[in-house]
Amino acid sequence: MAARNTARKRAFQILFEGDQRGVGVQTVLADWIRLSRDDTRQPPVSEYTMELVEGYAQHARRIDELIAQYSVGWTLDRMPVVDRNILRLGAYELIWADETRTPSSSTRWCSWRRSSRPTSRPRSSTVCWAVSRT
């Protein structure tokens, strides 16, 4: 499980970087893969990290629609970048990744969101739980 948690954190970092740079997550993923091949100090990008990032990219429009649907009075562009990208990855993994559709999956993402942003508004927890029930 430690490898999956590391993969999730790296996928989150890729989505976060794409958000900050204003480029697609697949561009950032390609940069990370190239960098890991060119620089031995960089760890390789795991298969599961690639699956999460590519899966999110494939379903990005629907994922953002779901998050917007359950975050009443709180638009996607106003969400903190950390919350927005944790919700995006969590939604992908919970809805589309076959081997992770379990109650513990929703708990994992919602807990990670709380631990990474302990001072964030409770709204993102509500969205997290609502999307996980979709």
GITA-V859969 format. One record per run of one state. SS is the DSSP state (H for helix, E for strand, L for the rest). FROM is the first residue (numbers start at 0). TO is the last residue. If there is no record, write none. Layout:
BEGIN
ss=[SS/SS]
from=[FROM/FROM]
to=[TO/TO]
END
This chain:
BEGIN
ss=[L/H/L/H/L/H/L/H/L/H/L/H/L/H/L/H/L]
from=[0/1/21/24/38/46/70/75/78/80/95/97/100/102/116/122/132]
to=[0/20/23/37/45/69/74/77/79/94/96/99/101/115/121/131/133]
END
